[in-house]
Amino acid sequence: MEKTTSKKIQDFLINYGVIMIMVILVVYTGATQSNFLSVGNFNNILLNMSSRLVIALGIAGCVITAGCDLSAGRIIGLGGCIAGTLLQKMDYSGKFYPDMQPWNVFLALAFVMAVCAACGAVSGFFIAYLHVPPFIATLAMMEIVYGANLLYTNATPLGGYTPEYTAVSSGRFLFLNYQIWIAIIVTVITWFIFNMTRHGKYMYAIGGNPQAAEVAGVPVKKTMVIIYAKAAAMYGLAGFMLGARAGGASVNLGLGYEMEAIAACTIGGVSVTGGRGKVSSAIIGVALGILAYVSSHIGYASYFDIMYIPHSEELVVFLCAFVGAMIGFLWYNAYPAQIFMGDTGSLTIGGIIGVCAVIIHKELLLPILCGIFFVESVSVIIQTQWFKLQKRKGRRVRVFRATPIHDNFRKLDSQLDQTSTYILKGWPRRPFHESKITIRFWITTIILAAITIITLKMR
């Protein structure tokens, strides 16, 4: 009975701990700051949250299916810029289309969401049909959309919006800003889709086990394309909202928002349970934190001859929290493990690492810093593609004993598929204990993180 009560308390803290901390902070701030709990401040907080909530709701579907979407920020910028070019006043001196009448606000919004949804559908197609990892597919889409937006706008800031468009941010209904109502409506619709529709059930089935879902008759590929298209449409809506609120837009609108959205989903507990995780993330988080701090300091940036990125020190705070979370996971994951991290959580962590690297312009260092993750992913790609190629020739030939590569080091000969031929069957000569593999991977990651930091001065 005592154990049951303890377990209930533990489950309650895991499920509602973040909410409890937030409530405590609100109460404390309200008690110490006289204007914090005012109606005006309440509206300002909700207004700031509205566009971010729309983005997080969009990316939640991707995270639920064990994916991520790094293109969110750039698609937000594309949506904001397209809306800006269609909704400028006729008498504005810098009008993008001088002879074109401003569009109807709702028609412009529908067009923006359709264009952004098309971008998401392309990412979803590559992920679902060509089996490109979500991290790679959306990272590529991020760069493609950014380049296309630069060509479309000529990197020119936009402004001079019609009153009908800016009213989306300034107008009120029942004491609440229009954008807050938009966020509420999107939340209700998303909740309904996730919980009351067949599509929502498909999402959770794919996130749990895509192979089992396909066997059960779930149209996995079609659903994945819809998920990423729907998410991108919501990014377009968020870009539309941000443009109206700012009264202008540029290609950098929404930059870095994908990281906030992924973090919001992760902290909120969106499907981060399952099989195994990669604990080396803590080490990588520390290295990225150092890089972010160096990039934010003009003196250090000049000394190391790297790009100075103002305000990137804010990323250091986030990465400190990230490292703290990873250390907490390691504490309870130590043998005998009390908690486990699944593939969904691992992919989310990988997305956070990738986004942080892109923000501080150190993405080219990722193959070094994330060397272990890189080798793990490449081993799976080599194994599956080589097996498929040989299968067409009527042969069952595999490169490794097992993948990801850490399984190659612990697989016994008796556990191998006896109907297959293995190119590297003799490597290693004998299997290793899982603890030894883990520790050696940690040591390798520490060395790679040190090399990453050292490259700053080497350059």
C-alpha positions in Angstrom: 0.0 0.0 0.0 2.9 2.3 0.9 4.5 1.6 -2.5 1.3 2.3 -4.4 0.9 5.7 -2.7 4.5 6.5 -3.4 4.0 5.6 -7.0 0.9 7.7 -7.3 2.7 10.7 -5.9 5.6 10.1 -8.3 3.3 9.9 -11.3 1.4 13.0 -10.2 4.7 15.0 -10.0 5.9 13.7 -13.3 2.6 14.6 -15.0 1.9 17.9 -13.3 5.2 19.1 -11.9 5.8 21.7 -14.6 2.3 23.1 -14.1 2.8 23.3 -10.3 6.1 25.2 -10.8 4.5 27.6 -13.2 1.6 28.3 -10.8 4.1 28.9 -8.0 6.0 31.3 -10.1 2.8 33.2 -11.1 1.7 33.5 -7.5 5.1 34.6 -6.4 5.4 37.2 -9.2 1.9 38.4 -8.6 2.6 38.9 -4.9 5.9 40.8 -5.5 4.9 42.8 -8.6 1.7 44.9 -8.2 0.8 45.2 -11.9 1.5 41.6 -12.9 -2.0 40.2 -12.3 -3.7 43.2 -14.0 -6.0 42.7 -17.0 -3.7 44.6 -19.3 -0.7 42.4 -18.5 -2.9 39.3 -18.8 -3.8 40.4 -22.3 -0.2 41.1 -23.2 1.0 37.7 -22.0 -1.8 35.9 -23.9 -1.0 38.0 -27.0 2.7 37.0 -26.8 1.7 33.4 -26.4 -0.9 33.2 -29.2 1.4 32.9 -32.2 3.8 30.6 -30.3 0.9 28.4 -29.3 -0.2 28.0 -33.0 3.4 27.0 -33.9 3.7 24.5 -31.0 0.4 23.0 -31.9 1.6 22.5 -35.5 4.9 20.9 -34.5 3.2 18.7 -31.9 1.9 16.4 -34.6 5.4 15.9 -36.0 6.8 15.2 -32.5 4.0 12.7 -31.7 5.1 10.7 -34.8 8.7 10.5 -33.6 9.8 13.4 -35.8 10.6 17.0 -35.7 10.3 20.0 -38.0 13.3 22.4 -38.2 11.8 24.3 -41.1 9.1 25.9 -38.9 10.9 29.3 -38.4 11.7 29.8 -42.1 8.1 28.8 -43.2 6.8 31.4 -40.7 9.0 34.0 -42.4 7.8 32.9 -45.8 4.1 33.2 -44.7 4.7 36.6 -43.2 6.5 37.9 -46.3 3.8 36.6 -48.7 1.1 38.1 -46.6 3.0 41.4 -46.5 3.4 41.6 -50.3 -0.3 41.0 -50.8 -1.7 43.4 -48.1 0.2 46.6 -48.7 -1.6 50.0 -49.0 -1.9 51.4 -52.6 -0.2 54.7 -51.5 2.8 53.1 -49.8 6.0 54.3 -51.5 7.8 50.9 -51.2 4.8 48.8 -52.4 6.1 45.4 -53.6 3.4 45.1 -56.4 2.8 48.8 -57.3 -0.3 48.2 -59.6 -2.0 45.4 -57.6 -4.9 46.1 -55.3 -4.6 44.8 -51.7 -6.2 41.3 -51.4 -9.0 40.5 -49.1 -7.5 39.6 -45.7 -9.2 36.1 -45.5 -8.2 35.3 -49.1 -4.6 36.3 -48.4 -4.6 34.1 -45.3 -5.9 31.1 -47.2 -3.3 31.6 -49.9 -0.5 31.9 -47.4 -1.6 28.7 -45.6 -1.9 26.9 -48.9 1.7 27.8 -50.0 3.1 26.9 -46.6 1.2 23.6 -46.6 2.7 22.8 -49.9 6.2 23.2 -48.4 5.2 20.9 -45.5 3.7 18.3 -47.9 7.1 18.2 -49.8 8.9 17.5 -46.5 6.3 14.9 -45.6 6.7 13.2 -49.0 10.4 12.8 -48.5 10.0 11.5 -45.0 7.1 9.1 -45.8 7.9 7.8 -49.2 11.7 8.2 -49.5 12.4 7.4 -45.9 14.6 10.5 -45.3 14.9 11.2 -41.6 12.7 14.1 -40.4 15.7 16.0 -39.2 17.4 15.9 -42.6 14.3 16.5 -44.6 13.1 19.5 -42.6 16.6 20.9 -42.3 16.8 20.9 -46.2 13.4 22.4 -46.4 14.5 25.2 -44.0 17.3 26.2 -46.3 15.2 25.9 -49.4 12.4 28.1 -48.0 14.9 30.6 -46.8 16.6 30.9 -50.2 13.3 31.1 -52.0 12.1 33.8 -49.6 15.3 35.8 -50.2 14.7 35.6 -54.0 11.0 36.4 -53.7 11.5 39.5 -51.5 15.0 40.5 -52.7 15.8 40.6 -49.0 13.8 43.8 -48.7 11.9 44.5 -45.5 8.1 44.9 -46.0 5.7 47.4 -44.5 2.8 49.8 -45.2 0.1 47.3 -44.4 -3.6 47.9 -44.9 -5.7 48.8 -41.8 -7.7 45.6 -42.3 -4.5 43.5 -41.9 -3.1 45.3 -38.9 -6.5 45.1 -37.3 -5.9 41.3 -36.9 -3.5 42.3 -34.1 -5.0 45.5 -32.8 -8.8 44.5 -32.9 -10.6 43.1 -29.9 -13.7 41.0 -29.3 -15.1 40.5 -25.8 -12.0 42.3 -24.2 -9.6 39.8 -25.9 -7.4 40.5 -28.9 -8.3 38.9 -32.2 -5.0 36.9 -32.2 -5.9 35.4 -28.8 -9.2 34.2 -30.2 -7.4 32.8 -33.3 -5.1 30.8 -30.9 -8.1 29.6 -28.9 -9.9 28.4 -32.1 -6.8 26.7 -33.4 -6.4 25.0 -30.0 -9.9 23.6 -30.0 -9.7 22.4 -33.6 -6.3 20.7 -32.9 -7.7 19.1 -29.7 -10.6 17.8 -31.8 -8.4 16.4 -34.5 -6.0 14.7 -32.1 -8.7 13.1 -29.9 -11.9 12.8 -31.9 -10.9 11.9 -35.5 -9.4 8.9 -37.2 -6.5 11.0 -38.3 -5.6 11.7 -34.7 -5.7 8.0 -33.8 -3.5 7.3 -36.8 -0.9 9.8 -35.5 -0.6 8.2 -32.1 -0.5 4.7 -33.7 2.4 5.8 -36.0 4.2 7.4 -33.1 3.9 4.2 -31.1 5.0 1.7 -33.8 4.8 2.7 -37.5 5.3 -0.9 -38.6 2.5 -2.3 -36.4 0.3 0.6 -37.6 0.9 -0.2 -41.2 0.1 -3.9 -40.6 -3.1 -2.8 -38.8 -4.2 -0.9 -42.0 -3.2 2.6 -41.1 -2.2 4.6 -44.2 1.1 5.6 -42.7 2.6 7.4 -45.7 -0.5 9.5 -46.5 -0.9 10.4 -42.8 2.7 11.5 -42.5 2.3 13.8 -45.5 -0.9 15.3 -44.1 0.7 15.8 -40.7 3.6 17.8 -42.1 1.4 19.8 -44.5 -1.0 20.6 -41.6 1.9 21.7 -39.4 3.3 24.0 -42.2 -0.2 25.5 -42.7 -0.2 26.5 -39.1 3.3 28.0 -39.4 1.9 30.1 -42.2 -1.0 31.2 -40.0 1.6 32.1 -37.3 3.6 34.1 -39.8 0.4 36.0 -40.8 -0.3 36.8 -37.2 3.3 37.9 -36.5 3.4 40.1 -39.6 0.1 41.9 -38.6 1.4 42.4 -35.0 4.8 43.8 -36.1 3.3 45.9 -38.9 6.1 44.6 -41.2 8.0 41.5 -42.1 11.4 40.3 -43.4 13.0 37.0 -44.3 14.1 36.7 -40.6 10.6 36.8 -39.2 10.1 33.7 -37.1 13.8 32.8 -36.9 14.5 30.4 -34.1 10.8 29.9 -33.2 11.0 26.2 -34.1 13.3 25.7 -31.1 10.8 27.3 -28.7 8.0 25.1 -30.2 10.0 21.9 -29.9 11.0 22.8 -26.3 7.4 23.6 -25.5 6.2 20.3 -26.8 8.9 18.4 -25.0 8.4 20.2 -21.7 4.7 19.7 -22.1 5.2 15.9 -22.4 4.3 15.3 -26.0 5.0 11.6 -26.6 8.5 11.2 -25.3 8.3 7.6 -24.1 9.5 4.3 -25.6 12.7 2.3 -26.3 16.2 3.7 -25.9 17.8 7.2 -25.7 21.1 8.9 -26.3 22.5 10.2 -23.0 25.5 11.8 -24.7 23.1 14.7 -25.4 24.2 16.3 -22.1 27.8 16.5 -23.3 26.8 18.0 -26.7 24.5 20.5 -24.9 27.5 21.7 -22.9 29.6 22.1 -26.0 26.8 24.0 -27.8 26.4 26.2 -24.8 30.1 27.2 -24.9 29.8 27.9 -28.6 26.6 30.0 -28.1 28.3 32.0 -25.3 31.5 32.6 -27.4 29.3 33.7 -30.4 27.4 36.2 -28.2 30.6 37.9 -26.9 32.0 40.4 -29.4 35.5 40.2 -27.9 35.6 36.4 -28.0 34.0 36.2 -31.4 36.7 38.6 -32.8 39.5 36.6 -31.0 38.3 33.2 -32.4 37.5 34.8 -35.8 33.9 33.5 -35.8 30.6 35.2 -36.6 29.3 37.6 -33.8 25.7 36.8 -33.1 24.0 39.4 -30.8 21.8 38.1 -28.0 22.7 34.4 -28.5 23.7 34.4 -24.8 20.0 33.7 -24.2 20.5 30.4 -25.9 23.1 29.6 -23.2 20.3 29.7 -20.6 18.2 27.3 -22.6 21.2 24.9 -23.1 21.9 25.0 -19.4 18.4 23.8 -18.7 18.8 21.2 -21.5 22.0 19.9 -19.9 20.3 19.9 -16.5 17.5 17.8 -17.9 19.9 15.4 -19.4 21.9 15.0 -16.2 18.6 14.4 -14.3 17.7 11.7 -16.8 21.2 10.1 -16.4 20.7 10.1 -12.6 17.6 8.0 -12.8 18.7 6.0 -15.9 21.8 4.6 -14.1 21.8 0.9 -13.5 19.3 -0.4 -12.5 17.4 2.1 -14.6 14.2 3.6 -13.2 13.3 5.6 -16.4 14.0 5.2 -20.1 14.0 7.5 -23.0 12.4 6.4 -26.3 13.2 7.0 -29.9 10.7 9.9 -29.9 12.5 11.7 -27.1 15.9 11.0 -28.8 14.7 12.5 -32.1 13.4 15.6 -30.2 16.7 16.0 -28.5 18.5 15.7 -31.9 16.2 18.4 -33.3 17.0 20.7 -30.4 20.7 20.2 -30.9 20.4 20.8 -34.6 18.3 24.0 -34.2 20.8 25.4 -31.6 23.7 24.7 -34.0 21.9 26.4 -36.9 21.0 29.5 -34.8 24.6 30.1 -33.8 25.8 29.2 -37.3 27.9 26.2 -36.3 25.9 23.6 -38.3 29.1 22.5 -40.2 30.5 21.4 -36.8 27.7 19.0 -36.2 29.3 16.0 -37.9 32.2 16.4 -35.5 30.3 17.3 -32.4 27.6 14.7 -32.9 30.0 12.1 -34.4 28.5 9.2 -32.5 24.9 10.2 -33.5 26.2 10.7 -37.1 27.8 7.2 -37.2 24.7 5.6 -35.7 22.5 7.1 -38.3 24.8 6.4 -41.3 25.1 2.7 -40.2 21.4 2.3 -40.4 21.2 3.9 -43.8 24.1 1.7 -45.1 22.6 -1.4 -43.7 19.0 -0.9 -45.0 20.0 0.4 -48.5 22.6 -2.4 -49.0 20.2 -5.1 -47.9 17.5 -3.7 -50.3 20.0 -3.6 -53.2 21.1 -7.1 -52.6 17.6 -8.4 -52.1 16.7 -7.3 -55.7 19.5 -9.6 -56.9 18.0 -12.5 -54.8 20.6 -12.4 -52.1 20.3 -11.6 -48.3 23.5 -9.7 -47.6 24.0 -7.3 -44.7 27.0 -5.1 -43.9 26.9 -5.1 -40.1 25.9 -7.7 -37.6 23.2 -5.3 -36.4 22.3 -1.6 -36.5 22.4 1.0 -35.1 26.1 0.5 -34.7 26.1 0.0 -30.9 24.0 -3.1 -31.4 26.8 -4.4 -33.7 29.2 -4.6 -30.8 26.9 -6.5 -28.4 25.2 -9.0 -30.8 26.0 -12.7 -30.2 26.5 -15.0 -33.2 23.5 -17.1 -32.0 21.3 -14.0 -32.3 22.1 -13.3 -36.0 19.9 -14.2 -38.9 21.3 -17.5 -40.1 19.8 -17.0 -43.6 21.8 -13.9 -44.2 25.4 -13.2 -45.1 27.3 -10.6 -43.1 30.2 -8.6 -44.7 31.6 -7.5 -41.3 30.6 -10.6 -39.4 34.0 -10.9 -37.8 33.9 -7.3 -36.4 34.2 -7.2 -33.5 35.8 -10.6 -32.6 33.7 -10.9 -29.5 30.7 -9.0 -28.2 31.0 -6.4 -25.5 28.8 -5.7 -22.5 26.3 -2.9 -22.9 27.8 -0.9 -20.1 31.2 -1.0 -21.7 29.8 0.2 -25.0 27.9 3.1 -23.3 31.0 4.3 -21.4 33.2 4.2 -24.5 30.6 6.1 -26.5 30.6 8.7 -23.7 34.4 9.0 -23.8 34.3 9.3 -27.6 31.7 12.1 -27.3 33.7 14.0 -24.8 36.7 13.8 -27.1 34.7 15.0 -30.1 33.2 17.8 -28.0 36.7 18.9 -27.0 37.8 18.8 -30.7 34.8 20.9 -31.7 35.8 23.6 -29.2 39.5 23.4 -30.2 38.6 24.0 -33.9 37.6 27.5 -32.9 41.2 28.5 -32.3 42.6 26.2 -35.0 40.7 28.2 -37.6 
